[in-house]
């Protein structure tokens, strides 16, 4: 597992959209995405990226190490995003659309 630039690589798998690209597309700094702020404007995009990484095969332990969080925090964030997806939250869907292009 390596963090090269802002691209997460693990066992020859690479996130299709790096944290840097994601941060640029949503106009939030990498520091804020990796930071500890609980403000929604930072926490929701952060949790969406965790969800994206997990869906693309990056193990929970790797995500938690890269973001310096406990695995339970990552699981909570992913569960939170799944709940928003289930109810069709427009804001979350806008963040997720970034990964489909």
N, C-alpha and C positions, 0 to 999 in steps of 0.2 A: 504494500500500500504506500503510495506516494502522493504528496501534494505538490504538483509541479505547476508553477504559476498559480492559477486558480482552478486548474482542471483536476478533478478527483479521478485517480486511477486505482483500480484494484483488480488483481488477477487478470490482466490484459483487458479489462472492461474499463471503458472511459465514459463519464457522463457526457451525453451528447451536447448538452448546454452547460458550460462551466459556470461556476459561481460568479465569475467576473462578467460573463456575457449576460447572465440573468440580472445581476445588479445594474448593469448599464441599461438594460431594457426597461427596468422598473424604476430607474432613477433613485436608487438607494445605494449607499456605499457598502463595500464588502465588510468594512468594520461594523456597520450597523446590522448587517445580516448575520454576522458571526458574533455580534455583541450580546449583551445581557438585558437590553431594554425590553420591557414588557408592553410598551406602547404598541397598539394594534398595527400602526403603519410599518412597524419593523417585525413584530412577532408573527403576523399572518404570512407575509412573504417568506420569512425564514422557515416556518412550518410547511409551507407549500414546497419549498426546495427539499426539505427532508423527505416529504412524501414522494416527490419526484425521484430522489436518489434510491429510496427503498423500492419503489416500483421498477426501477431499472437494475435491480439486483445487487445494489451496494448493501452489505450487511449492516445491521443496526449498530454493532460495535464500532465499525469504521466511521459511520456517520457521527456517532457520539464522540469519538476521539477527535475528529476533524472540527467539530463545533464546540468541543470542550464542555460537553453536557453529559449528565447521567443518562443511561439508556432509557430510564423511565420517563425522563423529560421528553426525549425524542418520541417515544411511544405515545405519550399524551398529545404532543403536537400533531402527530400523524392521525391519531384518532379524532382530534378536533377538526382537521381538514376533511376527513372522511364524512364527518357529520355535516359540514357545510356543503359537500358535494351531494350528499343524499337529498338535501332540501333545495338544491339548485341555486346556491348563493352566487349571485352575479359577479361579485368582486373576486371570489376564489376562482370562478370559471375564467375570468380575464387573465389571472395569473397562470392558470393551467394552459391556456391557449398559447402562451409563449413557447411551451415545450412541443406543441404540435406542428410548429413551422420549421 
